[in-house]
Structures are given as structure tokens and as C-alpha cells.
Amino acid sequence: MHQAPKTSVRGRIPRAHHRTVCPYGHLKTYVDPSGRPHCRVCNDAAQRRLQEAKRQARLRARRQRLAERPMPPKAERVWAAGHFEGEGTITIVSGGSNSLPIPRVSLVSTDKSVIDFFHDRWPGYLRSCIPKSVNGLAREAFIWQLKANDAVEGFILDIQPYLQTERVRTKADLILEDIRERVQLRRTDEVVQRRWERMARMRALNRRGIERPREKDQEG
């Protein structure tokens, strides 16, 4: 009398079948260097879960850093907001990896004490330059700049409640929106398109002077 294998009696898949099929029924199409077969579908799913867990951990750590960041006294933040609103620049430029739009905050002044004030409270990058002039008598200018996402967001959050003009408040909201989407680390076509659209809007807000009418408008 023929006796059925124990694996069939217990309702399990025969051992030989496990060599080619994973517990979820996928074929094991990947073979590691040791010759052991693996399920590529399950491996890819496990990698996605691992990457998502790491991404969420980075986002939690970033939120904690922002919450625990040192904040200057209110009087200093009010003064910084007023000075930066008149002399500073909030912008989004193309650069970085794959020339994607990246946020920037900068301030230029011939008074180094002003630049030191901002750099001491919101550390960033410092440099100096001699502006071009017709008579060659231009004074040395000092530049303070923030490039990192955390640094830019922390500075904007510190001065945002004290901004007065609608244009600058709009720029502050726009750059915060851009940073918060950047740190999600999702580079889909829709996300990239929104970045370019925000950069175009920021350039329009930063445009200076009076826009001249086109030739067709003048002829009409």
C-alpha cells in the first residue's frame, strides 16, 4: 500500500517545492552566490519596507531637531525679521543633484556686524566680495547664506511671525512648502514638476523693476 508523504498529510508543501517557490507562491528567480534561491518579489518588498522605516526615522529625527533648536530671544527675532525683510533674499535656485530646485536664504551688507549678528544666531556660510562699480570706490560687501534644509526652515520659522509685507510672507510660505516636500525624499514626476513651478513663482516674486510691455502691446 502506498503511503503519502508526511508533508502532504500535515497540509504542507513538499520540501522540494520550497526550493523553487516561496511561502507566498512566488517563483524563486534569484540565486545568491552560494547557490541558494530567493524570491525576488519578497526581497524587493522587504527592501521597500526597510527603506520606508529608515525614511520615517529620519523624518522623526528631523522634527525633533527643529523642535529642540536654539531660538534667539524675541527682541532679536523681531529685529532680524525687520532687517531681513528689507535687505535679505528668499529664493529657490536650480542646482544640487540633477540640477533640481533648492532653497536659499541670503543677506548682503557692507556692515560686517550685521552679518555676524545673523551668523551667530543662525550659523551658515560667510563670504565677502567687492562689488563692481564705475569709479572703483565700492566698499567690501559681506554675504551670509543658509543652504541646508534644516537651517533654512529653522530661520524662516523664527522670523515668520514678525514679517509684515504680503510679498515676503508669501515667499516664506512658498519656501517652507518646498522644503517640507523635499525632506519627504519622494522624487516622482509630479513632485519634481511642483518644485519647478515653485521656483518659477519665487522668481516672479523676486523680480525687480517695472515690467515693460511687449512690442505687440505697444503697437496695439
Secondary structure by P-SEA (a helix, b strand, c coil): ccccccccccccccaaaaaccccccccccccccccccccaaaaaaaaaaaaaaaaaaaaaaaaaaaaacccccaaaaaaaaaaaacccccccccccccccbbbbbbcccccaaaaaaaaaabbbbbbccccccccccccbbbbbbbccaaaaaaaaaacccccccaaaaaaaaaaaaaaaaaacccccaaaaaaaaaaaaaaaaaacccbbbbccccccc
